Amino acid sequence: MNALPKPEVHEQPLYFRHQKVYPREVSGRYARLRTLSVWVLLGIFYLLPWLQWGDRQAVLFDLPARKFFILGLVFWPQDFIFLTWLLIIAALALFFFTAIGGRLWCGYACPQTVWTEAFLWMEQLAEGDRPARMKLDRAPWDARKLARKTLKQVLWVSFALWTGFTFVGFFTPIRALAGEIATLSMGGWEVFWVLFYGFATYGNAGYLREQVCKYMCPYARFQGAMFDRDTLVITYDTERGEPRGARRRGVEPLAKQGDCVDCTWCVQVCPTGIDIRDGLQIDCIACAACIDACDTVMDKVGSPRGLIRYTTQNALEHKPTRVLRPRVILYGALLTSLIGGFVAAVALRSPVSLDVLRDRNTMYRLTDDGNVDNVYTVRILNKSEHERVFVLEASGSSPLTLLPAGREYRVPEGAIYSLPIRVRRAAYDPESQAVLGPETITFTLRAADDADTSVDTEARFLAPIK
């Protein structure tokens, strides 16, 4: 009996060598929008540390002093709740805009995209357009290639170091930092972070590029959970474009031939090297370069624009598209309420904070003269930028006495002043001699130099039960 032939097995390597992507230059409305976004965002990053607010830097995160200056506001470590609040707003905003317009963040505002665009511009300046860069990489090393590659590296390294310097300038006053660099007296940690952040920028934007988006960024993996059939995505219109076929300008497509002329411009301009005609992919960062490229080709061959466009899956299937849908309404309502609450909380933020903790070792103490004492630990936080003097008061349903009485507390800027306090109250009503039981009392902290600056907090006063 003859043995059955063994099936042919084709072995595939587990790892493939990375193929460098050479994005082609493209012009169009989305390219202009992307360029504007790069200039605005990089301008904010590089210029913001140089702005002054009075006698200090407008935006400065002073870690040694534990103070965070943002324009006219000063935040302390105790205001960490505001940072958490901002992160929640940012996450919800990402969900909201993704549900409406897909990966807008990735295409226009992500730091990886923004800095990669800047590094690509420098690469094009040094090495030329896409065909010239590809030809240069294939050519043997000679004086011309060495000169162009050296120019590119000089531009990249200089820009990366300037980025690292600017980053450190948000944590160390940038004018003083510039002076330290000029006199070669910069501290070790500052040198480390300038080099570290510069190297990270150089590596991510210069070499890793699309690999960060493909393999390192988690957003591409969970974006599908935020998409639905009414989400705007960049899509190739298969119904209109297929079957593909080349043709000259002004010539009508043959019978049963689609509008796609198979020029592959949409692939050549893609910064991640994908073919959008294969459908929506996690590698797509929604930069819309393929839309500009395809519209340019459609103009040349005399076909309508929009073969590749922003649209929804329902629209492609000739179904109605709903902009307002449950998830969008929910995200929008939550985002609006969180932003409103954040603005109100920052505007109404008190320059002083008061915490009162009751001593749990002793519930209360009865004195020989018929009074009840409770012991508390009071912590005063001065959030202002100068030393202040505070007065502490206590009030309740019965007269209370603070011991020590009549003291003023001088608290330096940003300092926490902690002290033990005794609160005394009569154990019996002076008229009926009835037992005065436990009650809730209020501590009030007032600024001696400003009657409008005050803060209240409640605490429990324990006493014999009636």
N, C-alpha and C positions, 0 to 999 in steps of 0.2 A: 504494500500500500504506500503510495507516494505521500510524503510529508507535505503539509500545507506550506506554501511560501511564507516566509517571515515578512511582516509588514515593514515597509520602509520607514525608518525613524530619522527625522531631521532634528539634529541637536541645535539648540539656540543658546548662545552665551547668556549667562545670568546677568552680566553687566556689559553695557555698551559704552564705548568711548564717546565722550561728549562731543557733539558737533557744534562748532561755533556758529552763532546766528549773526548774519550780517543784515540788519534792517535797512531797507531802502528808504531814501528820503521821500517824503510825501508832503503835498500841500493840499489845503482844503479847510473847510470851516472847523472841523474837529481838530485838525493839526494846529490851527490858530488858537483855538480854545485851550488846547493842551500847552502850547507855548506860553500863553498868558498865565495859566495856572502855575507853571514852573517859575516864571519871573516873579509872580506875586508871593508864592510860598517861600522861595529862596530869598527874596527881598526881605520878607518878614524875619526869617531866621537870621540872616547876616546883619541886618540893620538894627533889629530890636535891642540888642545889648548895648548899643552906642547911644540910645536915647536916654536923656536925663529927665528926672522928675524932681524938681527942686535942686537940692544939693546931693542927690544920690541917683544911682542907676534906676531907670524906670522899671525894669524887670530883673530881679536878682534873687537867687535862692541861696541865701547866706547860711550854709550848713553849720559852720562853727558857732555862729551867733544864734542859731536856731530861729532865724527870721526869714520870711519869704515875702519879698516886695513885689507887688504887681500893680503898677501905676500908683494910685493913691492909697492902696490897701496894703496892710501888713498882716500876715498870717503867721501863727505860731504852731508848734507841733500839736497843741491841743485842738487846733482847727483841722485836724486830719480828716474829719468827717466831710469837709468840703471837697477834698481831693477824691474821696470815695464817691461822693455825690457826682462829681464831674465825670468820673470813669463810668458810672452807671448811665449818665446822660449820653456819653460818647458811644457806649455799646448799643443803647436803644436807638440812637440816631443811625448807627450802622444798619441795624435791622430795618428801620423805617425806610431809608433811602434804597436799601437793597431790594426790599419788597416792591418798591415802585420802579426803580431804574436799573436794577442789577448791580454790577460791580463798578459803580461810579467812583467809589473811593480808590479802587485799584488803578483805574485808568487815568485819574487826574490829580489825586491828592496824596497817595501813599508815598512816604519818603523814599522807598525803593524805586518807585517809578520816577519821581522827581529828580533824584540824584543820577539815576541811570540816563535820563534824557540829557542832563548836563554833561555827563561823561561821554555820551555819544556825540554831542556837538563838538567837544574837544577832539575826539577821535576823527571825526570828519574833517575838522580843520587841519589836523596834522597829516592824515593819510588819504583824504579824498573821499569820493562817493563810494557807493557799494561795490561796483565793479573794480574800482581802483584798490579798495581795501582787500578784496578777495585776491586780486592779482598780486598785490604786495606780499600777502602772507604766503602765496605759493612760490614767489620768486626766491632765489638764493640770496644769502646775505651779501650785501655790497655796501658801498658808502652811502648811496641814496636811501636804501632801506634802513640802515643804521641811523641816519639822520632823522628820518621821519618817525621811526619808533622811539628814538631818544626824545624828540620834541613832544610826542604824545605822553611819554612817561613824565617828562618835566611838568607838563600841564596837569596831568592827573595827580602827581604827588603834591604839587603846590596847592591845588584846589582842595585835596584831602587834608593837608596840614592846616589850611585856613579854616576848613570845616571843624577840625578838632579844636583849634584855637577858639573859634566862636562858641563851640559847645561849652568849653571850660569857662568862657566869659559869662555864661549865665549863672555860674556858681562862685566865681571870683570876679570882682570888679574888673571889667575888660580893659579899662584905661590903665589901671595899675598893672594888669597882666601884660599889656603891651609894653609898658615901661620895664617890667622885669625881663621880658624877652630881649629888649634892646640892650639891657645891661648884663645879660646872661646871668641873672640872679633868680630865675624862676625856681620855685620849690619842686621837690622830687615828685610829689603826687600830681602836681599840675602838669609836669613834663610827661608823666605816665599817661594821664588821661588825654592829653593832646595827641600823643602818639597812638594810643589805643583807639580813640574814636576816629582819628585820621586813617589808621590802618583798616578799621572796619568799613569806613566809607570807600576807601580805595578798593578793597576786596569785593564788597558787595556790588557797588555800582560799576566797577571797572571790569571785573572778571566773572563773578557769579551771575549777575544780572537776572536773566529769566529763570535760572535755577533756584533762586530764592523764592520766586513765585510758584514754581512747579513743585518743589520738594520741601521747602522750609516753612512756607506760610500756611497756617492752618485754615485761613479763611476760605481758600479754594475748596477745602474738603467739606465744609459744612454749609457752603452757600446754597446747595440744593435744598436744604431745609427751609430757606427763606424765599426761594423762588416758587412761583406758581404759574399757571398758564396765562395770567394777566400781567406778568412782570415784563418790563421792557428789557430785551436782550438784543445783542447784535446777531443777526441771523441772515443766512443766505436763502434767498427765495428759490427753492428747488423747483417748484412748479413753473416758475418763469424762466429759470436759467438752464434747465436740462431739456434735451441732451446738449452738451457743449460742442462748440465747433468754431474754428477760426473763420474770420471774414474781414474784408477790407472796409474802410470807412465809406459810408454812404450806400453800402450794399445791403439789401434786405436779407435777413437770415433765410436759409433754405427751409423747405417744408419740414415740419417736425423738429426744427433746430431751435434751441433756446437762445437766450440773449447772452449767456456766458461764452466769451470767446477763448476761454482757457489760456489767458495770458499769464496767469499765476502772479499777477501783481499783488493780489491780496495776501499771498504767502510771502512774497519778498519783503513787504513792508511790516509784517507782523514781528514785534519784538520778542515773542516767545517761539516763533517758527512753526506755528500751526497752520492748518488749512481750514478756514472757517466754513468751507463748503462741505466739510465732513460733519457738520452739526456743532451744537454747543458743547464745549469741552472745558474741563476744569483749568486748563492752561490759559484760557482766554482771560485777559485782564481788562477787557472792554475799553481799550484805548481808542477804538474807532478808526485806527489808521487804515484798516481794510475798506471801510466805507468811503473814505476820501479817495483811495486808490481806485476802487471800482467805479465811483462816480466819474473820475477823470477818464477812465477807459470808455465808459458809456457815452460821455460827451464826444469822444473821438470817433466812435463808430456810429453815432447818431441814434442811440437807443435811450430810453428814459432812464433817469437816475433811480436808485433805490433797489437795485438787484441785491445788494447787501445793505442792510439798514437796521436801525433800531425799530423793533416791532415786538409783538407778543405772539405767543404760540396760537392763541385764539384768533388773532388777526390773520395769521398765515392760513388758518383753516377756515377763514371767512366766517368767523363767529364774533359776536359782540365782545368788546374788551371793557372790563370794568376797572376804573381807576380807584373808586371808593369801594372797598370790600372789607370784610370784618377785620382782617389782620392789619390793614393799613389804618383803619379807624382806631383800632386798639393801640397800635404803636404811636399814632399821632396824638391821641388823648394822653397817654402816659408821658410822652416826650414833652408836650406842652405843660402839663402839670409839674413835671420835674424841673423844667427850666424856670417856670414861674416861681416855684418854691425855692429854688436855688438863689434866684435874684433877690427875692424877699428876705431870705435868711442872711445873705451877705449884707443887704442894706440895713437890716435891723440888728446886725451883730453887735453885741454889747462889748465895750472895751475892757470890761472886767468880768471875771467869773468867780463864783462862790460855791464851794462844796462844803457840806456839813455832815460829818459822820459821828454818830452817837457811840459812846464807849460801851462796848458790849460786855466788858468784864464785870461792871456793876450796873444793875438795872436803875437803881436810884439810892439816895442816901437821905435818911431822916435826921435832921439836926435837933439839938436840944431845945431850940426856941420855936419848934413847931413848923419848920420849913422843910421843903424837899429840894434836893440838889440833883441835877443831871449833868453829866460831863460829856462834852463834845470835842471833836477835833475839827477846827475850821481851817480851810485852805483857800487863800485868796490869790487869784491869778491876775496880774496886771498886764493886759494885752496892748496897752498904749506904748508910745515910743519915748516916754519920759517917766520919771519917778512920780508917784502919786501918794497922797495921804488919804486913808479911808477910816470911816467910823462905822462900827458894828452896832446894830440894835436888834432887840428881840421883842416880839409881841405875841400875845395870845388872848384867850378869853379872860384870863386873870392877870394881874400885874406881875411882870417878870423882872428879875434883876440879873444883869450880866456881871460876872466876877472873873477877872478884875474889871471894875467899872470905869467908864470915862476915858478909856484909852484910845489913842489914835495909832494907826498902823501904817508905817511908811514902807511902801513896796517898790523896789526898783523896776525899771522897764523889763517886761518879759519874765519877771521872776514870780515864783510861787512862794507865798508866805504861809507857813503852817504854824498853828498855835492851839493849845488846849484852852477851852472855855467852860466855865461852870454857869449854869442857868439855875437861879433860885426862885422858888415860888412857895407861897403858903400852902400847907397841907390841908388846912381847914378854912372854910368860909368864915370870915371874921364876925358876921352877923348871926348866921344860923348854926355855925360850928359843924356844918355838914362836911363830909370828906370830899375834897376836890380830886377827882379821878384823873386818869391820863387824858391828854389832849394833843392836838396838832398845833405847833407853834411856828411862827414865821421869823426867819432871820433876814434882816435887811442890811445891805452893805452900801454905804453912800460915800461918794468922793467929797472930801472936805473942801476942795476948790471948785466943785461943780455940783450943784444940787440936782441937776437933771441926770447925772450919771449914778445910777443905782441898780442893784440887782437883788432879787428876793429868792429865797429857797425855803422849803418847808422841812420840818423834822418832827419826830415824835417825842413828846415829853412824857415820861413814865412816872407814875405816882401810885400810892395805895388805891385799890379799887374801892368804890363806894360800898 
